[in-house]
């Protein structure tokens, strides 16, 4: 798939899924969750969706998200959605914690 087309589809999926999460999802656990980014595979058959938390609930609602996104995003074949918990923020918090420990030990 051409990179321009892939990026357009990726952006369309991100907007559609974020909008679905904000407007159509009634699950209380998912109300505070955020979709951070989407990554479409080279062949367009799989879309990895990185979320902040509540991975189990997202995975249970995969069919709902896919069917609702298919109504909005005009694709011949809707990619399979794979929800992945993004560890970026956790890793950043851990690094900050370690740096703070180093700073405290240097003061002594």
Buried (B, 14 or more C-beta within 10 A) or exposed (E): EEEEEBEEBBEBBBBBBBBBBEEEBEBEEBEEBBBBEBBBBEEBEEBBBBBBBBBEBBBEBBEEBBEBBBEBBEEEEBBEBBBBBBEEEEEEEEEEEEEEEEEEEEEE
